[in-house]
């Protein structure tokens, strides 16, 4: 094969290689462009919350109706509250605090509100702005709280889950928000206490 023949063949190989890479470039209609578009319309909703905030081995099952112990009233001025994760009770009823950001970075830091108010893992959400939600459907409680720091990666799955569910279970409660938490007598919470040196994972 002559040098003149090899050159056109080499050019064809290079062109084919570039075309293979096109889907990863952010052209309109490409998967990359669609992902960026999705990231602008993320909703903080209860639908598939437990898919996004995966359960941990340390999560101990509970009955929300058993939260008949001491109560604590907390007022949150704005969202987010600094509570990273909630879990549903048996039968997907009620919501329990599992992880609280372990510091307030500056005065008035919204994500330090839970820490500043002394919110603890193992507390069950009893009322929201006076509405009894202790044994409400978990997704309803999460929609009322609207307290999830949304991850753009889940925007598409959230939209599909909402469509399947038929929309939100409830509209977000108005802030400032008064929340009463209740404890479960004899319940032993074994979750992780996030210290002052906690930092969010890089994704």
Secondary structure, DSSP 8 states (H G I E B T S, - for coil): --HHHHHHHHHHHHHHHHHHHGGGS--TTSHHHHHHHHTTS----STTHHHHS---TT-----GGG--S-EEEEEE-SS--SEEEEEE-GGGBSEEEEEE-S--SSTT-GGGHHHHTT--TT-EEEEETTEE-TTSBHHHHHHHH------GGGHHHHHHHHHHHTS-SS----SSEEEEEE--TT---------TT------
